[in-house]
Amino acid sequence: MIVDYAGLDAIVGREIGKRKLERIPVGEAQLDQTSRDRSVRTPDLVSMPENSWQSAVQKFKALRGLLEMDETKRTRAIVTRVAHAIGKHPATIYRWIQQYKSSERLSILLRKERSDRGKSRLPAKVNRLIDLVIKKIYLTAESPHITAVIEEVELQCFKHKIKQRPHPNTVRARIAMLSDRLKLEKRKGSRAAAEKYEPLKGHFPGADHPLAVAQIDHTPMDVVVVDEEHRQPIQRPSLTVVIDVYSRIVFGFAIYLEKPSAFTAGLAIAHAVLPKENWLAGVGVQAEWPCWGKMRTIHCDNAKEFRGTVIGRACQDHDIAVEHRPPREPRYGGHMRSHNVIVATEIAVHSTL
């Protein structure tokens, strides 16, 4: 170990564990090979948890007096007294002294991580049983308490005549390792997990300018149509809305009492493409709606009215591409659920009065 410099051509050093100093020419200095066979590695002091580091500091404070003491004066009684003061066995103190002497670094007193940390020491059969019970009991829509899982593990171990039964804390630790997404996916489905944990795309592909992409979808209106004479309720009408993805503007819709179909979808598309001045005058609405024109792409869901030949061929005839969103991915139609639908509903209600 280098203690000091004796000049440009020599150092002052000593052997680890000894106090005698020697002047060693730089050319004769060699790396200590005796520590290379030790399984001691320098820890990452920057990422070391504060509580682990302070624990090593307290160990060193307890050992300081013993380390500075001459070995002939370090009696068993003194070591025992120090061990009792910090609640350790004398053998532990002797081991710490030897560890520190091997490198003379405080970090040697850091608690060693177990080589099998993170690995279960239970038999494979018991591990499979715990995983099976967690999947069958805990990862269900009922979301039972952990106690129910522990009791079921005990019962299954009894049925399979397993003597080495896991401790309840082992089962709790295994459950704590489960991710929140996995729990939600098993209990509510993959769609609910994706909606909560998968990032939403902030830009719709291809919608770089007005009329580049239009979304179309149906929704029941929050009104009930009644008979003109007897005022008896008939049913809720359906609203088909066409929205420009780039501007988020509603530029076409259709309202009918019949169920959504290719006919109502076609009327909504025609209403979106044509100018609105004559239509607004016809329904008695004094307002401007300068939204019209042929869109390049229509984005819709996988309903049968959008899968048939009527819409498909009509769009092909006018060079309009039809794209369908991925199955079971409602977020791709999120523009239809924006505030623009509310605006379209208000316009539609006024137009029917």
PyMOL commands that set and color helices and strands:
alter all, ss='L'
color gray80, all
select helices_A, chain A and resi 26-28+50-68+76-85+90-103+106-109+124-138+146-159+168-176+180-188+190-197+262-273+277-282+304-307+309-317+330-337+339-352
alter helices_A, ss='H'
color red, helices_A
select strands_A, chain A and resi 2-5+10-13+22-25+213-220+225-226+233-235+238-244+249-256+297-300+321-324
alter strands_A, ss='S'
color yellow, strands_A
deselect
rebuild
show_as cartoon
